[in-house]
């Protein structure tokens, strides 16, 4: 299928191959670093002062 396929700059091909794992790593890192709040009940929400 890819017989005779050569790259003029193979370094750029390796750089292109490195982009995909870096993108996956970035997405997983962003999901882990997002802030979240867990509220055990909604009672405190209704007792909060109204703005």
C-alpha beads as a LAMMPS data file, in Angstrom:
LAMMPS data file: protein, C-alpha beads

51 atoms
50 bonds

1 atom types
1 bond types

-500.0 500.0 xlo xhi
-500.0 500.0 ylo yhi
-500.0 500.0 zlo zhi

Masses

1 110.0

Atoms # bond

1 1 1 0.000 0.000 0.000
2 1 1 2.766 2.455 0.922
3 1 1 5.616 0.976 -1.112
4 1 1 7.940 3.609 -2.486
5 1 1 6.568 6.320 -0.212
6 1 1 9.398 8.611 0.881
7 1 1 9.433 11.919 2.680
8 1 1 11.675 14.785 1.720
9 1 1 11.917 15.842 5.372
10 1 1 11.425 12.777 7.596
11 1 1 11.994 14.940 10.693
12 1 1 8.758 16.761 9.959
13 1 1 6.963 13.435 9.581
14 1 1 8.125 12.409 13.059
15 1 1 6.982 15.770 14.378
16 1 1 3.589 15.162 12.791
17 1 1 3.403 11.751 14.476
18 1 1 4.213 13.366 17.840
19 1 1 1.312 15.814 17.604
20 1 1 -1.426 13.204 18.103
21 1 1 -0.203 11.837 21.469
22 1 1 0.438 15.382 22.675
23 1 1 -3.107 16.390 21.766
24 1 1 -4.547 13.378 23.613
25 1 1 -2.390 14.152 26.654
26 1 1 -3.516 17.788 26.625
27 1 1 -7.204 16.831 26.492
28 1 1 -6.903 14.391 29.399
29 1 1 -4.899 16.914 31.416
30 1 1 -7.554 19.585 30.882
31 1 1 -10.344 17.254 32.012
32 1 1 -8.470 16.467 35.208
33 1 1 -7.706 20.111 36.019
34 1 1 -11.237 21.471 35.757
35 1 1 -12.797 22.720 38.958
36 1 1 -15.920 21.110 40.275
37 1 1 -18.170 21.602 43.272
38 1 1 -20.138 18.840 44.910
39 1 1 -23.174 19.880 46.925
40 1 1 -24.551 17.248 49.249
41 1 1 -27.976 18.850 49.376
42 1 1 -29.804 21.791 47.873
43 1 1 -30.917 23.188 51.256
44 1 1 -27.939 25.546 51.494
45 1 1 -28.670 26.876 48.037
46 1 1 -32.162 27.968 49.039
47 1 1 -30.889 29.557 52.286
48 1 1 -28.352 31.715 50.430
49 1 1 -29.014 35.454 50.387
50 1 1 -30.853 36.710 47.346
51 1 1 -29.105 39.226 45.117

Bonds

1 1 1 2
2 1 2 3
3 1 3 4
4 1 4 5
5 1 5 6
6 1 6 7
7 1 7 8
8 1 8 9
9 1 9 10
10 1 10 11
11 1 11 12
12 1 12 13
13 1 13 14
14 1 14 15
15 1 15 16
16 1 16 17
17 1 17 18
18 1 18 19
19 1 19 20
20 1 20 21
21 1 21 22
22 1 22 23
23 1 23 24
24 1 24 25
25 1 25 26
26 1 26 27
27 1 27 28
28 1 28 29
29 1 29 30
30 1 30 31
31 1 31 32
32 1 32 33
33 1 33 34
34 1 34 35
35 1 35 36
36 1 36 37
37 1 37 38
38 1 38 39
39 1 39 40
40 1 40 41
41 1 41 42
42 1 42 43
43 1 43 44
44 1 44 45
45 1 45 46
46 1 46 47
47 1 47 48
48 1 48 49
49 1 49 50
50 1 50 51
